[in-house]
């Protein structure tokens, strides 16, 4: 039951990253992205998700958020 709630929270955080990115606030998007990456790492540490899934998520996150942050500068 705990694993399901952690995965659900990860999905919710991913939606928050997308919302922050869509709002155009680069600083907020980076803050939310870092929190999401940390949550992915914690989920791996406790065995909730596989390490490759977390790495894939962080890679996609970086390409999505940080490319926008550099484009706005």
Backbone as JSON Lines, residues from 0, in Angstrom:
{"i":0,"aa":"X","n":[0.82,-1.18,0.0],"ca":[0.0,0.0,0.0],"c":[0.87,1.25,0.0]}
{"i":1,"aa":"X","n":[1.97,1.22,0.73],"ca":[2.85,2.37,0.8],"c":[3.46,2.67,-0.57]}
{"i":2,"aa":"X","n":[3.84,1.63,-1.3],"ca":[4.45,1.83,-2.61],"c":[3.49,2.55,-3.55]}
{"i":3,"aa":"X","n":[2.23,2.2,-3.49],"ca":[1.24,2.82,-4.36],"c":[1.13,4.32,-4.08]}
{"i":4,"aa":"X","n":[1.17,4.68,-2.81],"ca":[1.06,6.1,-2.47],"c":[2.3,6.87,-2.91]}
{"i":5,"aa":"X","n":[3.46,6.24,-2.83],"ca":[4.7,6.9,-3.27],"c":[4.66,7.13,-4.78]}
{"i":6,"aa":"X","n":[4.25,6.12,-5.53],"ca":[4.17,6.25,-6.98],"c":[3.14,7.31,-7.36]}
{"i":7,"aa":"X","n":[2.03,7.35,-6.63],"ca":[1.01,8.36,-6.88],"c":[1.57,9.76,-6.62]}
{"i":8,"aa":"X","n":[2.33,9.91,-5.56],"ca":[2.94,11.21,-5.25],"c":[3.95,11.61,-6.34]}
{"i":9,"aa":"X","n":[4.67,10.63,-6.87],"ca":[5.61,10.93,-7.96],"c":[4.87,11.45,-9.19]}
{"i":10,"aa":"X","n":[3.74,10.82,-9.51],"ca":[2.95,11.29,-10.65],"c":[2.44,12.71,-10.42]}
{"i":11,"aa":"X","n":[2.0,12.97,-9.19],"ca":[1.5,14.3,-8.86],"c":[2.61,15.33,-8.98]}
{"i":12,"aa":"X","n":[3.81,14.98,-8.54],"ca":[4.94,15.9,-8.65],"c":[5.31,16.14,-10.11]}
{"i":13,"aa":"X","n":[5.21,15.11,-10.95],"ca":[5.51,15.27,-12.37],"c":[4.52,16.24,-13.01]}
{"i":14,"aa":"X","n":[3.27,16.15,-12.61],"ca":[2.27,17.09,-13.12],"c":[2.57,18.51,-12.64]}
{"i":15,"aa":"X","n":[3.08,18.63,-11.42],"ca":[3.45,19.94,-10.9],"c":[4.61,20.55,-11.68]}
{"i":16,"aa":"X","n":[5.55,19.71,-12.09],"ca":[6.67,20.19,-12.92],"c":[6.13,20.7,-14.26]}
{"i":17,"aa":"X","n":[5.24,19.93,-14.86],"ca":[4.66,20.34,-16.15],"c":[3.88,21.64,-16.01]}
{"i":18,"aa":"X","n":[3.16,21.79,-14.91],"ca":[2.39,23.02,-14.69],"c":[3.32,24.22,-14.49]}
{"i":19,"aa":"X","n":[4.39,24.02,-13.74],"ca":[5.34,25.11,-13.51],"c":[6.02,25.5,-14.82]}
{"i":20,"aa":"X","n":[6.32,24.52,-15.63],"ca":[6.94,24.79,-16.93],"c":[5.98,25.55,-17.82]}
{"i":21,"aa":"X","n":[4.72,25.15,-17.83],"ca":[3.72,25.8,-18.67],"c":[3.45,27.24,-18.24]}
{"i":22,"aa":"X","n":[3.62,27.51,-16.95],"ca":[3.37,28.87,-16.46],"c":[4.44,29.85,-16.93]}
{"i":23,"aa":"X","n":[5.59,29.32,-17.33],"ca":[6.65,30.18,-17.83],"c":[7.6,30.68,-16.75]}
{"i":24,"aa":"X","n":[7.37,30.31,-15.51],"ca":[8.24,30.72,-14.42],"c":[9.4,29.73,-14.33]}
{"i":25,"aa":"X","n":[10.53,30.09,-14.92],"ca":[11.67,29.19,-14.99],"c":[12.24,28.84,-13.63]}
{"i":26,"aa":"X","n":[12.31,29.82,-12.74],"ca":[12.87,29.57,-11.41],"c":[12.01,28.59,-10.62]}
{"i":27,"aa":"X","n":[10.71,28.76,-10.7],"ca":[9.8,27.84,-10.01],"c":[9.9,26.45,-10.61]}
{"i":28,"aa":"X","n":[9.99,26.36,-11.92],"ca":[10.09,25.06,-12.58],"c":[11.36,24.33,-12.15]}
{"i":29,"aa":"X","n":[12.46,25.05,-12.02],"ca":[13.71,24.43,-11.59],"c":[13.6,23.93,-10.16]}
{"i":30,"aa":"X","n":[12.97,24.73,-9.28],"ca":[12.79,24.33,-7.89],"c":[11.95,23.06,-7.78]}
{"i":31,"aa":"X","n":[10.84,23.03,-8.52],"ca":[9.95,21.87,-8.48],"c":[10.65,20.65,-9.1]}
{"i":32,"aa":"X","n":[11.44,20.89,-10.14],"ca":[12.16,19.8,-10.8],"c":[13.18,19.17,-9.86]}
{"i":33,"aa":"X","n":[13.86,19.99,-9.09],"ca":[14.84,19.45,-8.14],"c":[14.16,18.61,-7.06]}
{"i":34,"aa":"X","n":[13.01,19.07,-6.6],"ca":[12.27,18.31,-5.59],"c":[11.79,16.97,-6.17]}
{"i":35,"aa":"X","n":[11.36,16.99,-7.43],"ca":[10.91,15.77,-8.09],"c":[12.06,14.79,-8.27]}
{"i":36,"aa":"X","n":[13.22,15.3,-8.67],"ca":[14.4,14.44,-8.84],"c":[14.79,13.81,-7.5]}
{"i":37,"aa":"X","n":[14.7,14.58,-6.44],"ca":[15.02,14.06,-5.11],"c":[14.02,12.97,-4.71]}
{"i":38,"aa":"X","n":[12.75,13.19,-5.01],"ca":[11.73,12.19,-4.68],"c":[11.95,10.91,-5.47]}
{"i":39,"aa":"X","n":[12.38,11.04,-6.73],"ca":[12.69,9.85,-7.53],"c":[13.83,9.07,-6.89]}
{"i":40,"aa":"X","n":[14.87,9.78,-6.46],"ca":[16.01,9.1,-5.83],"c":[15.6,8.4,-4.54]}
{"i":41,"aa":"X","n":[14.74,9.03,-3.76],"ca":[14.28,8.41,-2.52],"c":[13.44,7.17,-2.81]}
{"i":42,"aa":"X","n":[12.63,7.21,-3.87],"ca":[11.82,6.05,-4.24],"c":[12.71,4.88,-4.65]}
{"i":43,"aa":"X","n":[13.82,5.18,-5.32],"ca":[14.77,4.13,-5.69],"c":[15.43,3.57,-4.44]}
{"i":44,"aa":"X","n":[15.8,4.44,-3.53],"ca":[16.48,4.02,-2.31],"c":[15.65,3.03,-1.51]}
{"i":45,"aa":"X","n":[14.34,3.24,-1.48],"ca":[13.46,2.36,-0.74],"c":[12.89,1.22,-1.58]}
{"i":46,"aa":"X","n":[13.32,1.12,-2.85],"ca":[12.92,0.0,-3.68],"c":[11.53,0.1,-4.28]}
{"i":47,"aa":"X","n":[10.99,1.3,-4.32],"ca":[9.64,1.47,-4.86],"c":[9.67,1.42,-6.38]}
{"i":48,"aa":"X","n":[10.66,2.06,-6.99],"ca":[10.81,2.03,-8.44],"c":[12.22,1.59,-8.79]}
{"i":49,"aa":"X","n":[12.42,1.19,-10.02],"ca":[13.73,0.74,-10.49],"c":[14.61,1.94,-10.78]}
{"i":50,"aa":"X","n":[15.9,1.77,-10.59],"ca":[16.85,2.87,-10.79],"c":[16.82,3.4,-12.23]}
{"i":51,"aa":"X","n":[16.65,2.5,-13.19],"ca":[16.61,2.96,-14.58],"c":[15.39,3.84,-14.85]}
{"i":52,"aa":"X","n":[14.28,3.53,-14.21],"ca":[13.09,4.36,-14.39],"c":[13.32,5.77,-13.83]}
{"i":53,"aa":"X","n":[13.97,5.84,-12.68],"ca":[14.27,7.15,-12.08],"c":[15.23,7.93,-12.95]}
{"i":54,"aa":"X","n":[16.26,7.26,-13.46],"ca":[17.23,7.94,-14.31],"c":[16.58,8.44,-15.59]}
{"i":55,"aa":"X","n":[15.7,7.65,-16.15],"ca":[14.99,8.07,-17.36],"c":[14.11,9.29,-17.07]}
{"i":56,"aa":"X","n":[13.44,9.26,-15.92],"ca":[12.6,10.39,-15.54],"c":[13.41,11.66,-15.32]}
{"i":57,"aa":"X","n":[14.57,11.52,-14.68],"ca":[15.42,12.7,-14.43],"c":[15.99,13.24,-15.74]}
{"i":58,"aa":"X","n":[16.33,12.35,-16.65],"ca":[16.87,12.79,-17.94],"c":[15.82,13.57,-18.72]}
{"i":59,"aa":"X","n":[14.6,13.06,-18.75],"ca":[13.51,13.75,-19.45],"c":[13.2,15.08,-18.77]}
{"i":60,"aa":"X","n":[13.23,15.05,-17.45],"ca":[12.97,16.26,-16.68],"c":[14.01,17.34,-17.01]}
{"i":61,"aa":"X","n":[15.26,16.94,-17.03],"ca":[16.33,17.91,-17.31],"c":[16.19,18.49,-18.71]}
{"i":62,"aa":"X","n":[15.9,17.64,-19.68],"ca":[15.78,18.15,-21.05],"c":[14.57,19.07,-21.18]}
{"i":63,"aa":"X","n":[13.51,18.81,-20.43],"ca":[12.29,19.6,-20.52],"c":[12.44,20.93,-19.77]}
{"i":64,"aa":"X","n":[12.9,20.88,-18.54],"ca":[12.91,22.07,-17.68],"c":[14.11,22.95,-17.95]}
{"i":65,"aa":"X","n":[15.28,22.35,-17.96],"ca":[16.48,23.17,-18.06],"c":[16.7,23.73,-19.46]}
{"i":66,"aa":"X","n":[16.13,23.09,-20.47],"ca":[16.21,23.68,-21.81],"c":[15.34,24.91,-21.88]}
{"i":67,"aa":"X","n":[14.2,24.9,-21.17],"ca":[13.34,26.07,-21.12],"c":[14.0,27.19,-20.33]}
{"i":68,"aa":"X","n":[14.67,26.85,-19.24],"ca":[15.3,27.87,-18.4],"c":[16.41,28.58,-19.17]}
{"i":69,"aa":"X","n":[17.17,27.85,-19.99],"ca":[18.24,28.48,-20.75],"c":[17.68,29.26,-21.93]}
{"i":70,"aa":"X","n":[16.53,28.83,-22.46],"ca":[15.93,29.54,-23.58],"c":[15.39,30.91,-23.14]}
{"i":71,"aa":"X","n":[14.99,31.01,-21.88],"ca":[14.42,32.27,-21.38],"c":[15.49,33.3,-21.03]}
{"i":72,"aa":"X","n":[16.73,32.86,-20.87],"ca":[17.81,33.78,-20.43],"c":[18.21,34.69,-21.52]}
